[in-house]
């Protein structure tokens, strides 16, 4: 490979990586959890570790 091909490949890979990071940061935006998945205040909170709601077989 000559130098121009190597530099072009590095620039292309860098652009792909930056686009991937940009969209991943938007997907993992933690401020969306309170805006989208807001829990209603009138429902009691279901504790995952509480065995009272487990199905007894």
C-alpha positions as CSV (number, residue, x, y, z in Angstrom):
1,X,0.0,0.0,0.0
2,X,1.2,3.4,-0.7
3,X,1.0,6.3,1.8
4,X,-2.1,7.9,0.3
5,X,-4.0,4.6,0.5
6,X,-3.0,4.1,4.1
7,X,-4.0,7.7,5.1
8,X,-7.3,7.3,3.3
9,X,-8.0,4.0,5.1
10,X,-7.2,5.5,8.5
11,X,-9.5,8.5,7.8
12,X,-12.3,6.2,6.7
13,X,-12.0,4.0,9.8
14,X,-11.8,7.1,12.1
15,X,-15.0,8.5,10.5
16,X,-16.8,5.2,10.9
17,X,-15.7,5.0,14.6
18,X,-16.8,8.5,15.3
19,X,-20.2,7.9,13.7
20,X,-20.6,4.7,15.8
21,X,-19.7,6.5,19.0
22,X,-22.1,9.4,18.2
23,X,-25.1,7.1,17.8
24,X,-24.2,4.9,20.7
25,X,-23.9,7.9,23.0
26,X,-27.4,8.9,21.9
27,X,-28.8,5.4,22.5
28,X,-27.3,5.2,26.0
29,X,-28.4,8.7,27.1
30,X,-29.4,8.1,30.8
31,X,-31.5,11.3,31.0
32,X,-34.1,9.6,28.7
33,X,-35.0,7.1,31.5
34,X,-36.9,9.7,33.5
35,X,-38.5,11.3,30.5
36,X,-39.6,8.1,28.7
37,X,-40.0,5.5,31.4
38,X,-41.4,7.6,34.2
39,X,-43.1,5.4,36.8
40,X,-46.6,6.5,37.9
41,X,-46.8,7.8,41.4
42,X,-50.0,6.0,42.3
43,X,-48.6,2.5,41.6
44,X,-46.6,0.8,44.4
45,X,-43.0,0.0,43.5
46,X,-42.4,-3.7,42.9
47,X,-39.2,-4.8,44.5
48,X,-37.3,-7.3,42.3
49,X,-35.9,-9.0,45.4
50,X,-39.2,-9.4,47.1
51,X,-40.4,-13.0,47.0
52,X,-44.0,-12.1,47.7
53,X,-44.8,-11.7,44.0
54,X,-43.1,-15.0,43.0
55,X,-45.3,-17.7,41.6
56,X,-45.4,-20.7,43.9
57,X,-45.6,-24.0,42.0
